[in-house]
Amino acid sequence: MSHVRPKKHFGQHFLKEDPIARRIVEALTRHGGYRHVIEVGPGTGALTKHLLEQPGLALTCVELDAEAAAHLRHTWPMLRLVEGDLLKLDLSSLTDGEPFALVGNFPYNISTEIVFHVLAHRDHCTEVVGMFQKEVADRLAAPPGSRTYGVTSVLTQAWYTVDRLFHVEPGSFIPPPKVRSSVIRMLRNSTDKLPCDEDTFRRVVKAAFNQRRKTLHNALKGFPGLDAVPAPYARLRAEALSVQDFIVIAQAVRPGPVA
């Protein structure tokens, strides 16, 4: 392990188990034919060293921690390193508009924000392999009917197929987190455009889950532009609906200004 100190305000838990790091890198499938890989928060380079060994990949690392960035530059002088906040970057500009994969031991305090940043770049990001807090990974991969199925599940699965790969125990990190971790893989699906207004779709999903214990008839009562929830769904709760079901409800919303 390097001299880089894990910093709580960055949500850093450095992976110390090399076999796990290798396994994460080997989980990349090249889905969509990308050659660019963006690594988020490489820290001490646990994943970086294995990514650099992969043939045909053009690696870009994004690191916010100046101390970690200095370590990475010293260890791999030729590494393409962007020092800054991933959430403020136009990711497609890092790859000149070419397809890319995102990989990393994601800081748990911003992992959900990273997923939504990926969704904003879905036209270029064809694959994500990342370490998440297990609770967040469970939500992203949850199927309809699951207690963990919610807003992030639906909005992510509208564009990506999400698979749990394996769990990682706290002792595999420095310092050990207080939670279990999971590695998941997200593969871009074939959906180019939703057959409904995307903003309406998001608002319907969020409104439905905001009162998830209520039936959709009651949860969406008064929703702007929706005279009535389509009959097949009116007596169901949000957690029972698939992405396609939410699309049908969004299609029933009349166009107009948001209240």
FENWO-V60090 format. One record per residue. N is the residue number from 1. RES is the residue in three letters. BURIAL is 1 if it has 9 or more other C-alpha atoms within 8 Angstrom, else 0. D_CENTER is the distance of its C-alpha to the mean C-alpha in Angstrom with 2 decimals. Layout:
n: [N N]
res: [RES RES]
burial: [BURIAL BURIAL]
d_center: [D_CENTER D_CENTER]
This chain:
n: [1 2 3 4 5 6 7 8 9 10 11 12 13 14 15 16 17 18 19 20 21 22 23 24 25 26 27 28 29 30 31 32 33 34 35 36 37 38 39 40 41 42 43 44 45 46 47 48 49 50 51 52 53 54 55 56 57 58 59 60 61 62 63 64 65 66 67 68 69 70 71 72 73 74 75 76 77 78 79 80 81 82 83 84 85 86 87 88 89 90 91 92 93 94 95 96 97 98 99 100 101 102 103 104 105 106 107 108 109 110 111 112 113 114 115 116 117 118 119 120 121 122 123 124 125 126 127 128 129 130 131 132 133 134 135 136 137 138 139 140 141 142 143 144 145 146 147 148 149 150 151 152 153 154 155 156 157 158 159 160 161 162 163 164 165 166 167 168 169 170 171 172 173 174 175 176 177 178 179 180 181 182 183 184 185 186 187 188 189 190 191 192 193 194 195 196 197 198 199 200 201 202 203 204 205 206 207 208 209 210 211 212 213 214 215 216 217 218 219 220 221 222 223 224 225 226 227 228 229 230 231 232 233 234 235 236 237 238 239 240 241 242 243 244 245 246 247 248 249 250 251 252 253 254 255 256 257 258 259]
res: [MET SER HIS VAL ARG PRO LYS LYS HIS PHE GLY GLN HIS PHE LEU LYS GLU ASP PRO ILE ALA ARG ARG ILE VAL GLU ALA LEU THR ARG HIS GLY GLY TYR ARG HIS VAL ILE GLU VAL GLY PRO GLY THR GLY ALA LEU THR LYS HIS LEU LEU GLU GLN PRO GLY LEU ALA LEU THR CYS VAL GLU LEU ASP ALA GLU ALA ALA ALA HIS LEU ARG HIS THR TRP PRO MET LEU ARG LEU VAL GLU GLY ASP LEU LEU LYS LEU ASP LEU SER SER LEU THR ASP GLY GLU PRO PHE ALA LEU VAL GLY ASN PHE PRO TYR ASN ILE SER THR GLU ILE VAL PHE HIS VAL LEU ALA HIS ARG ASP HIS CYS THR GLU VAL VAL GLY MET PHE GLN LYS GLU VAL ALA ASP ARG LEU ALA ALA PRO PRO GLY SER ARG THR TYR GLY VAL THR SER VAL LEU THR GLN ALA TRP TYR THR VAL ASP ARG LEU PHE HIS VAL GLU PRO GLY SER PHE ILE PRO PRO PRO LYS VAL ARG SER SER VAL ILE ARG MET LEU ARG ASN SER THR ASP LYS LEU PRO CYS ASP GLU ASP THR PHE ARG ARG VAL VAL LYS ALA ALA PHE ASN GLN ARG ARG LYS THR LEU HIS ASN ALA LEU LYS GLY PHE PRO GLY LEU ASP ALA VAL PRO ALA PRO TYR ALA ARG LEU ARG ALA GLU ALA LEU SER VAL GLN ASP PHE ILE VAL ILE ALA GLN ALA VAL ARG PRO GLY PRO VAL ALA]
burial: [0 0 0 1 0 1 0 0 0 0 1 1 1 1 1 1 0 0 0 0 1 1 0 1 1 0 0 1 0 1 1 0 0 1 1 1 1 1 1 1 1 1 1 1 0 1 1 1 0 1 1 1 0 0 0 0 1 0 1 1 1 1 1 1 1 0 0 1 1 0 1 1 1 0 0 0 0 0 1 0 1 0 1 0 1 1 0 0 0 0 0 1 0 0 1 0 0 1 1 1 1 1 1 1 1 1 1 1 0 0 1 0 0 1 1 1 1 1 1 0 1 1 0 1 1 1 1 1 1 1 1 1 1 1 0 1 1 1 1 1 1 1 0 1 0 0 0 0 1 1 1 1 1 1 1 1 1 0 1 1 1 1 0 1 0 0 1 1 0 1 0 1 1 1 0 1 0 0 0 1 1 1 1 1 1 1 1 1 0 0 0 0 0 0 0 1 1 0 0 1 1 1 0 1 1 1 1 1 1 0 0 1 0 1 1 1 1 0 1 1 0 0 0 0 0 1 0 0 1 0 0 0 1 1 1 1 1 1 1 0 1 0 1 0 0 1 1 0 1 1 1 1 1 0 0 0 0 0 0]
d_center: [27.34 27.84 29.34 26.08 25.79 22.57 22.18 21.20 20.38 17.66 16.27 17.38 18.07 19.24 19.05 22.70 22.82 23.21 23.03 19.54 18.49 20.25 18.68 15.11 16.44 18.43 15.51 14.77 16.58 17.17 15.95 17.18 19.59 17.78 19.59 17.48 14.91 13.32 13.08 11.55 14.20 16.54 18.97 21.91 20.75 20.16 17.77 19.39 22.72 21.53 19.50 22.74 24.63 22.76 25.09 24.25 21.04 20.98 18.98 17.96 17.01 15.85 17.40 18.36 20.88 24.21 25.64 22.92 23.16 26.92 26.62 24.43 26.94 29.81 28.50 27.36 29.34 28.24 24.48 22.78 21.33 20.04 20.71 18.79 15.87 12.72 11.97 15.48 15.40 15.66 13.65 15.78 18.84 18.11 18.66 21.40 19.56 19.17 16.25 13.95 11.43 9.06 9.93 10.64 11.70 9.37 11.65 11.32 12.76 10.01 6.80 6.18 7.57 5.50 2.68 6.30 7.65 6.12 7.61 10.61 11.00 10.61 14.30 13.94 10.66 11.71 9.82 7.05 8.71 7.93 9.83 8.86 11.63 12.85 13.03 9.36 8.80 11.80 10.70 7.73 10.38 13.38 16.02 18.37 21.00 18.98 19.43 15.74 14.93 14.20 12.85 9.08 10.14 12.24 10.45 7.50 10.35 12.49 11.02 9.44 11.16 9.37 11.67 12.38 14.24 16.03 16.51 17.64 20.36 20.82 23.75 21.72 20.77 22.91 23.17 22.19 19.63 20.99 18.32 17.39 14.25 12.51 11.08 9.04 9.02 7.55 10.59 11.40 14.11 17.45 17.05 18.17 19.02 19.08 22.76 22.74 22.13 18.39 19.12 21.34 18.80 16.35 19.43 20.71 17.63 17.52 21.31 21.51 19.30 20.91 23.97 22.63 25.99 27.85 28.47 26.96 30.54 30.57 26.97 27.17 30.84 31.54 28.28 29.39 30.65 30.27 33.78 32.77 29.88 30.72 32.99 31.01 28.26 30.39 31.08 27.66 24.98 21.43 20.03 22.34 21.02 18.88 16.94 20.28 22.21 20.37 21.06 24.72 24.92 23.45 26.07 28.74 28.10 30.79 29.83 30.86 30.04 27.56 29.64]
